[in-house]
Amino acid sequence: DPKVLRSLQSLPFKDLRGEVRDLGSAIHLQNRVGDRSVIELQNAGLSRESHEKLVAGLRRAVSSGVVDWSPLAAAIAQQEPGDAAAPSASGVRGGMRKLEVWEIQEWSMFQRSWGVSSGAGVSWRWVDSEYRKHPNIRTDLSQNEAAQSCEPPCLLHMFEPYGNWRPTINEDTDNEGWRYASSWAATSWDGSPSPMDSLRKRLWTRNFV
């Protein structure tokens, strides 16, 4: 959406600091005196890839002062009609909704395998885009029971599943949909791990009607 690019050009990045909070339908930024700026995305029509490029660009601009929107512009240019999506439950034609859930794992040096993260505040396997417990996890499951599920144990209230859960696999992921980094705050995630990468995540989606 050209409006998104125009709003970004007016942001005072030299005055921004701290965390870039991705809330799905909006992105929250904070300046040096604590005032908050909000980028509304509810009607922006961004695809998942465009959304991620936007968040990555903002985090890079805030942390380093380097402003480069060419990856975002390229992602927007490549969007197909109907690609628009939101990070949790997004509207689709005909009353259908798409639920999106992130799966996160951490490499264990002791067990030599991937497992549930042990980081402070990042301990659920199935999370939203901010790595918090996903709000649509079945309420009858404990944290350990949810972690045993091989697919997102999530439901969408008042909707029925339409199709199966699918991991998102593209040129930015490996052949199972995983992306890798060394920190949950990383601005870029790669489709293949480096020796320093101990974290990975992948996006699952399922339609509901």
C-alpha positions in Angstrom: 0.0 0.0 0.0 1.6 3.3 -1.0 0.0 4.9 2.1 2.2 2.7 4.3 5.3 3.8 2.5 4.3 7.5 2.8 3.7 7.2 6.5 7.1 5.6 7.0 8.8 8.4 5.3 7.4 10.9 7.8 8.6 9.0 10.9 11.4 10.8 12.9 13.7 7.8 13.3 16.4 9.8 15.0 14.1 10.4 17.9 12.8 6.8 18.2 14.3 4.3 20.6 13.5 1.0 22.3 11.4 -1.9 21.1 9.4 -2.0 18.0 6.2 -3.9 19.0 4.4 -5.8 16.3 0.8 -6.2 17.4 -0.4 -7.5 14.0 -3.0 -4.9 13.2 -0.7 -2.1 14.4 3.0 -1.4 15.1 3.9 0.6 18.2 7.1 2.8 18.3 8.4 5.0 21.2 10.4 8.1 21.1 13.0 9.4 23.6 10.5 11.1 25.9 8.2 8.1 26.0 5.6 9.2 23.5 4.2 6.4 21.3 3.7 6.4 17.6 1.3 3.9 16.1 1.4 2.6 12.5 -2.1 1.2 11.8 -2.1 -1.8 9.5 -5.7 -3.0 9.8 -6.6 -2.0 6.2 -3.0 -1.8 4.8 -3.5 -5.0 2.7 0.0 -6.3 3.4 0.9 -9.9 2.8 2.7 -11.9 5.5 6.1 -11.3 3.7 5.4 -7.6 3.3 4.4 -7.4 7.0 7.7 -9.1 8.1 9.8 -6.8 5.8 8.1 -3.8 7.4 8.8 -4.9 10.9 12.4 -5.8 10.1 13.0 -2.5 8.4 11.6 -0.6 11.4 13.7 -2.5 13.8 16.8 -1.9 11.7 16.0 1.8 11.4 15.5 2.2 15.2 18.5 0.2 16.2 21.1 1.4 13.7 19.6 4.5 12.1 19.8 2.9 8.7 16.6 3.5 6.8 16.1 1.2 3.8 12.6 0.4 2.5 13.6 -1.3 -0.7 13.0 -4.9 0.7 9.5 -3.8 1.8 8.8 -2.1 -1.6 9.9 -5.2 -3.4 7.7 -7.4 -1.3 4.7 -5.2 -1.8 5.3 -5.1 -5.6 5.3 -8.9 -5.7 2.0 -9.3 -3.8 -0.8 -11.1 -5.6 -4.5 -10.2 -5.2 -5.8 -11.9 -2.0 -2.4 -12.2 -0.4 -3.2 -9.8 2.5 -2.9 -11.4 5.9 -2.8 -10.5 9.6 -0.6 -12.3 12.2 -3.3 -13.9 14.2 -6.8 -14.4 12.6 -7.3 -12.6 9.3 -10.4 -12.2 7.2 -10.6 -14.1 3.8 -13.3 -14.0 1.2 -16.6 -15.7 1.8 -16.5 -15.5 5.6 -13.4 -17.6 5.8 -10.7 -16.7 8.3 -7.0 -17.7 8.4 -5.4 -18.5 11.8 -1.7 -18.0 12.0 0.5 -19.6 14.7 4.2 -19.5 15.2 6.1 -22.5 16.4 9.4 -21.7 18.2 12.2 -24.0 19.4 15.6 -23.7 21.0 18.7 -25.9 20.4 19.8 -27.8 23.5 23.5 -28.2 23.8 23.0 -31.0 26.4 20.5 -33.1 24.5 21.8 -32.1 21.1 18.3 -31.6 19.7 15.7 -28.9 19.2 13.1 -28.5 21.9 10.8 -26.0 23.7 12.5 -22.7 24.6 13.8 -22.2 28.1 14.2 -18.4 27.7 12.6 -16.0 30.2 9.2 -15.1 28.9 9.5 -17.3 25.9 8.6 -20.8 27.1 5.5 -21.8 25.0 5.9 -23.8 21.9 2.9 -22.2 20.1 3.0 -18.4 20.1 1.8 -15.2 18.4 4.1 -12.9 16.5 5.5 -11.4 19.8 6.4 -14.9 21.1 3.7 -14.8 23.7 1.4 -17.8 24.4 -1.0 -17.9 21.4 -4.4 -16.7 22.5 -6.2 -19.5 20.5 -4.5 -22.5 22.3 -7.2 -24.9 23.5 -8.1 -23.9 27.1 -8.2 -27.5 28.2 -4.5 -28.0 27.6 -1.6 -27.4 30.0 1.6 -25.8 28.8 3.3 -29.2 28.7 0.4 -30.9 26.9 0.3 -28.1 24.3 4.1 -28.6 23.8 3.6 -32.3 22.9 1.4 -31.4 19.9 3.1 -31.7 16.5 0.7 -29.2 15.0 -0.8 -26.0 16.6 -3.3 -27.0 19.2 -5.4 -24.0 18.4 -9.1 -23.3 17.6 -11.0 -20.3 16.4 -14.1 -19.6 18.5 -17.3 -19.9 16.6 -15.5 -21.2 13.4 -14.9 -24.7 12.1 -11.6 -25.9 10.6 -11.4 -25.9 6.8 -8.4 -27.9 5.6 -5.3 -28.9 7.6 -2.6 -27.0 9.3 0.3 -26.2 6.9 3.7 -24.7 7.6 4.7 -21.8 5.4 7.6 -22.8 3.2 9.2 -20.4 0.8 12.6 -19.1 -0.3 13.2 -17.6 3.1 12.8 -20.9 5.0 14.3 -24.4 4.9 12.3 -27.3 3.4 10.3 -27.7 6.6 9.5 -24.0 7.0 12.1 -23.2 9.7 14.0 -19.9 9.9 17.0 -19.5 12.2 18.6 -16.7 14.4 20.7 -16.3 17.5 18.2 -14.0 19.3 14.5 -13.6 19.6 15.0 -9.9 19.0 16.8 -10.6 15.7 15.7 -8.4 12.8 16.5 -11.0 10.2 16.0 -14.8 10.2 17.7 -17.2 7.8 16.5 -20.3 6.1 19.7 -22.2 7.1 21.3 -22.0 10.5 24.8 -20.6 11.2 27.0 -22.1 14.0 25.8 -19.3 16.3 22.0 -19.8 15.7 20.3 -21.6 18.6 16.7 -20.5 17.9 14.3 -21.3 15.1 10.7 -20.5 14.3 8.1 -21.4 11.6 4.7 -20.1 10.7 1.6 -22.4 10.6 -1.7 -21.5 9.0 -5.1 -23.0 8.8 -8.4 -21.8 7.3 -11.6 -21.7 9.3 -15.2 -21.1 8.2 
